[in-house]
Structures are given as C-alpha cells and as structure tokens.
Amino acid sequence: MQVLSDLYKGFAQKILDNIPDIISIDIWNGQTEPFFGEENQLPLPSVFIDMRATEIQTIGENLQDLTMRVTFHVATDSLQDTRISRNKDYTISKIHELTSALHVLFQGYRGEFFQGTMMRKAIYPYEAATNILQIAQEYEFHVIDDSSERIYDEVNFVEISLETGEKPVTIGNDFQIDL
C-alpha cells in the first residue's frame, strides 16, 4: 500500500526538519527490547513509528476510507537524572521535552497524504526490559486509499484463457463461455 510508505516518509521528514535532537527514526519493530546476549546499540534519542488501520470502510469498488492510528514511540537513555528534590534545581527530562515537541508537530496537523487533521488519542509509557525510557503517543486520522484503483487502471487484459472439460464455464451472472 503506497499510502503507508508516503505517510511514513512524510512523518519522518517532518520530525527531522523540526526536532533536531532526534537522531534516528525507524519503523517500530520492538527495537527497544533486549536481544539475547546483546547490549542495546540504538542511537538515542530516537522515534519509532507504528501505523495501522483501526477501521476500514469500502466506499467504491477500489476505494476505501481508512481510520488510521499512528504511534510515535519516543525513546531516550534512562540514565538522565529526573529525580525531584529540595536540594537541586529540577529540569524536565529529555523524554518529556521530545514528547511535547512531537505533540506540537502533530496535534491538529493536516498532512499531504491524508484527510482532515491528526488528533491525539492516547499517551502512555512503554515499559521495556532495558535502560531505555520510552513514551508512546497515538494519533488518529483518515486516509482515502485508492492504491488498488490506481493499480487496477494500469492493468490491461489482452487475453483470458480457461482450461476445462467439455462443459461450459460461467463467469458472473449472465456471461457464459462454451468450450
């Protein structure tokens, strides 16, 4: 589905252009979970993008309205000092700064490859068995997917060949081929 590729590239470019502290963007695949016997070598801070359709409505033969959910996983090193005490100045942790910056970018965003605006639907910490601190934010938006229509329009059938016995083959309700 070309629209997913376009969305991913568009979101990634928007983040890179507007949040210089993010050094890596990737498709979410559980990268913050430890691999057996390996230390985590992820470049941090990173954003991982996960997209899925939560509802699909067919609005034409080759046209669908997709309710999409995109999750931005913001990941930073958890070794930063986020403890609040009376004897030191408190500065907000990097994870909250980055999460807020993403929200400013995408809440109410009208993108090139989707209809309407993006609205945040959830925010939650993501617990991994590593020293990586992670917060996920989910946004919802609509996409009209016409990719099968574009592909369908590009296909040209020159000949259809059917192999069968001695009886006629019926295609559809009113079309019959005698072989």
N, C-alpha and C positions, 0 to 999 in steps of 0.2 A: 504494500500500500504506500504509494509515493507520498501521500499526505503526512504520514508519520515521519518519514525522512525529512521532509520540508520543515515540519514542526520542530523536530529535534535540532536541526541545524539553526533554525531561527532563534529558538530559546537559548542555545549555547552561545551564539554570536551576541545576543542582547546582554547576556551575563558578562561575557568577556569585554564588551565595549563599555560596560557601566560599573563593574565591580573589580577593580584592579587587584585586590587581594586574593581573588580566586585564581589559583594557578593551574587547575585541572578540571575538566568537565568530561563526563563519560556517561554511557547508558548504565543504569542501575542493574547490577547483577550480583548483589550481595558482597561487593568488594571489601566491605569493612569487617567481614567475618574472617577469623584467622584460618589460614591454610595449615594443615597438619605439619608441624615441624618447621614452619617458616615464620619469620617476623614480617610484620606489615611494612611494605615498601611503597605505600601510596604517597603521591605528592599531596601535601596538605597546605592550606585548606582546599577542599575540592567540593564540587557539586555533582551529584549523580541524578540523572533524570530517568523517571519511570513513567510511561504513558500506557493508558488502557481505556477502552470504551466501556462505560458502565451501562449504557443503553443504546440500542440501535433501532431506528425506525426506517423502514423502507418507504421511500416517497416517490419512487419511479422504478422502472424495470432495472436500471443500472445506477440508481441514485439512492444514497442513504444519508440520513441525519444521525450523526454520532454524538452522543453526550460523552465527552472525554474528561478524564481525570489525569492530571499530570502531578507527579510527586517530585519535589525537589528535595533531595537528601543533602543537607549541608554537613560536611564532616571536617572537624579540626582536631588537632592534637589535644588530648585532655590534660596535658601536663601544665596548662596555664593555671594561674592562681585565681580562682573565682570565689574564694572564701571571704566573707564579710566579717570584719572585726572592728572593735573600737579603736585599736591602736594603729590602723593603717588606712590609707586612702583606698577607697573601693573604685575600681574601674570595671565597667561591664565587660564580660568575657567576649572574645572574638566571635564565638559561635552566635551570640545574640546580635552582635553588630551585623554579621553576614546574613543572618536570617531576616533581620529588619530591612536590610538593603534589598534582598530578594523580594520581600513583600512590597516595598515601594515600587519596584520594577514591574511586578506582575498583577497586583490588585487593580482591577479596572482596565487592564491592558487590552487594546484592540489590535490583534495581530493580522498579518498579511494572509495567513493560511487558515483562518477560522472566522466564524461569525460571532457577533456580539462581543462581550467582554469577559475576561477571566475573573472569577470570584473565588477567594479562599474558602475552603470548606472544612479544613482540619489543620491542626498543628500539633505535633507530638514528638517527644523524644524517642529516638530509636536506640534500643539497647543492644550493643554488640559485646562480645566477649573479648574486647581488645582495649587498648588505651585510646581509642578514638571516640571523641564526643560527637554526637550526631543529633540533629533535629530535622524532622521531615515536615514539609508543608504541602498540602494538597490544594490544587485549584481546579475548577470546573469550567468548561467552555463547550461550544458546539462547533462541529465540523460537518460541512456537506461534502461527502466523499463521492466523487464522480470518477474515480480512477478506473472502475470496471467499464464505465461508459466510454471513456477515452480509449481504453484497450479494445473494447468491442467495435468501436468505429474504425479502428485501424486494421481489423481482421477482414479479409476478403476471401470468401469461399469460392473456389473455382469449380470444384467437383466433390460430390459426396458419394462414396462407394459403400454399398452394403452387401455383405455376403450372407446368404441364407439358403434354405432348402427350396422346394418347389412352390411354397405358399407366398402370398403377397405380404409385404411389410407395410404396416400402417404407421404413419408418423403424424402426430397431432390428432385432431378430431375428424377432419374432412379430407385428409390427404392420404392417398394410397398409391403404392408402387407395386406393379405386378412384375415379379422376377421369373 
